[in-house]
């Protein structure tokens, strides 16, 4: 019959392998350890009996006193240890009179030098008998170490100076440019009185050439947000497509826009209605502003008249014995016989535009 391979833990009655030293359920030790701690000695029954016999013999010889060994007595430096036979097992350690090791940075001082030195108070306050301080006693000045701020090198000063000078030049240039732009914005151009221009009889090309039409269509397709809806040829080039030749009779036209002072003459004559600046919609660089106040600069006498609808403009032209120009009259007067894209040519010149 073979031995069982499992056993029952007496602590928690859990079944586990017999060879396991601890219970896997509660940690209870199931078998004695095979090894012992290094500083301890195994106590066998024979050794326990020998220790008990030795303890009884020591107790009988000392009259019942404790069998512990006497403690080692403490001895002050320079004294000799008292003779004590009971402390032979614990000899007194020899007293070291002096040390030959010096702390780094300190100088060894002998007893003679200590006796010759005087206290600092004796040097500072001599005795009343006029005794001078001993010449052998000299005070050693202490070395004071101070951290001086590093001076900037010449190269560093040059770099810092160049940087500051560059910043000043940039700030000065930007300030001058800002002042120049403000001065240009405050300058209001003057509009001369329009003069009458004679347009000869003849023909002109109305609309845009194929190259100009293609450029406008390409630009619209590339940069417009909704090219499918806004880049239709008939809608985008209304009145400019297709290009055609138109014959025109001779006529006359004003060379410039009507000024406020010119329109005020019609108002003073009772033929025109006054300009309603309060109920006018203003066109600004941000778009058409409804209910915005008309800037004061647009109300000056030499500025082109604003806030006048088509009917009031027609009334003014009739008062001048004229009429509003038609599409063909306006385009022929602006483009001439060669019909460039702009009145001054085929290339955009921002300084030529009004």
Secondary structure as the mmCIF struct_conf table of DSSP 4:
data_model
#
loop_
_struct_conf.conf_type_id
_struct_conf.id
_struct_conf.beg_label_comp_id
_struct_conf.beg_label_asym_id
_struct_conf.beg_label_seq_id
_struct_conf.end_label_comp_id
_struct_conf.end_label_asym_id
_struct_conf.end_label_seq_id
HELX_LH_PP_P HELX_LH_PP_P1 UNK A 2 UNK A 4
BEND BEND1 UNK A 5 UNK A 5
STRN STRN1 UNK A 6 UNK A 8
TURN_TY1_P TURN_TY1_P1 UNK A 10 UNK A 12
STRN STRN2 UNK A 15 UNK A 17
TURN_TY1_P TURN_TY1_P2 UNK A 18 UNK A 19
BEND BEND2 UNK A 21 UNK A 21
STRN STRN3 UNK A 22 UNK A 22
TURN_TY1_P TURN_TY1_P3 UNK A 24 UNK A 26
STRN STRN4 UNK A 29 UNK A 29
BEND BEND3 UNK A 31 UNK A 31
BEND BEND4 UNK A 34 UNK A 35
TURN_TY1_P TURN_TY1_P4 UNK A 38 UNK A 39
HELX_RH_AL_P HELX_RH_AL_P1 UNK A 45 UNK A 61
TURN_TY1_P TURN_TY1_P5 UNK A 62 UNK A 64
HELX_LH_PP_P HELX_LH_PP_P2 UNK A 68 UNK A 74
TURN_TY1_P TURN_TY1_P6 UNK A 77 UNK A 78
HELX_LH_PP_P HELX_LH_PP_P3 UNK A 79 UNK A 83
HELX_RH_3T_P HELX_RH_3T_P1 UNK A 85 UNK A 87
TURN_TY1_P TURN_TY1_P7 UNK A 88 UNK A 89
BEND BEND5 UNK A 90 UNK A 90
HELX_LH_PP_P HELX_LH_PP_P4 UNK A 91 UNK A 96
TURN_TY1_P TURN_TY1_P8 UNK A 104 UNK A 105
HELX_RH_AL_P HELX_RH_AL_P2 UNK A 111 UNK A 116
HELX_RH_AL_P HELX_RH_AL_P3 UNK A 120 UNK A 124
BEND BEND6 UNK A 125 UNK A 125
TURN_TY1_P TURN_TY1_P9 UNK A 128 UNK A 129
HELX_LH_PP_P HELX_LH_PP_P5 UNK A 131 UNK A 134
TURN_TY1_P TURN_TY1_P10 UNK A 135 UNK A 136
HELX_LH_PP_P HELX_LH_PP_P6 UNK A 139 UNK A 144
HELX_LH_PP_P HELX_LH_PP_P7 UNK A 148 UNK A 153
HELX_RH_AL_P HELX_RH_AL_P4 UNK A 154 UNK A 186
HELX_LH_PP_P HELX_LH_PP_P8 UNK A 187 UNK A 190
HELX_LH_PP_P HELX_LH_PP_P9 UNK A 192 UNK A 194
STRN STRN5 UNK A 196 UNK A 199
BEND BEND7 UNK A 201 UNK A 201
STRN STRN6 UNK A 202 UNK A 206
BEND BEND8 UNK A 207 UNK A 207
HELX_RH_AL_P HELX_RH_AL_P5 UNK A 210 UNK A 223
TURN_TY1_P TURN_TY1_P11 UNK A 225 UNK A 226
HELX_RH_AL_P HELX_RH_AL_P6 UNK A 227 UNK A 230
HELX_RH_AL_P HELX_RH_AL_P7 UNK A 233 UNK A 236
TURN_TY1_P TURN_TY1_P12 UNK A 237 UNK A 240
BEND BEND9 UNK A 241 UNK A 242
STRN STRN7 UNK A 244 UNK A 248
STRN STRN8 UNK A 251 UNK A 254
BEND BEND10 UNK A 255 UNK A 256
HELX_LH_PP_P HELX_LH_PP_P10 UNK A 257 UNK A 258
STRN STRN9 UNK A 259 UNK A 259
HELX_RH_AL_P HELX_RH_AL_P8 UNK A 260 UNK A 268
TURN_TY1_P TURN_TY1_P13 UNK A 269 UNK A 270
BEND BEND11 UNK A 271 UNK A 272
HELX_LH_PP_P HELX_LH_PP_P11 UNK A 273 UNK A 275
BEND BEND12 UNK A 277 UNK A 277
TURN_TY1_P TURN_TY1_P14 UNK A 278 UNK A 279
STRN STRN10 UNK A 282 UNK A 284
TURN_TY1_P TURN_TY1_P15 UNK A 285 UNK A 286
STRN STRN11 UNK A 287 UNK A 289
TURN_TY1_P TURN_TY1_P16 UNK A 290 UNK A 291
HELX_LH_PP_P HELX_LH_PP_P12 UNK A 292 UNK A 295
HELX_RH_3T_P HELX_RH_3T_P2 UNK A 296 UNK A 299
BEND BEND13 UNK A 300 UNK A 300
TURN_TY1_P TURN_TY1_P17 UNK A 301 UNK A 302
BEND BEND14 UNK A 303 UNK A 303
STRN STRN12 UNK A 304 UNK A 304
HELX_LH_PP_P HELX_LH_PP_P13 UNK A 305 UNK A 305
BEND BEND15 UNK A 307 UNK A 307
HELX_RH_AL_P HELX_RH_AL_P9 UNK A 310 UNK A 319
TURN_TY1_P TURN_TY1_P18 UNK A 320 UNK A 321
HELX_RH_AL_P HELX_RH_AL_P10 UNK A 327 UNK A 335
TURN_TY1_P TURN_TY1_P19 UNK A 336 UNK A 339
BEND BEND16 UNK A 341 UNK A 341
STRN STRN13 UNK A 342 UNK A 342
TURN_TY1_P TURN_TY1_P20 UNK A 343 UNK A 344
STRN STRN14 UNK A 345 UNK A 345
BEND BEND17 UNK A 346 UNK A 347
HELX_RH_3T_P HELX_RH_3T_P3 UNK A 350 UNK A 352
#
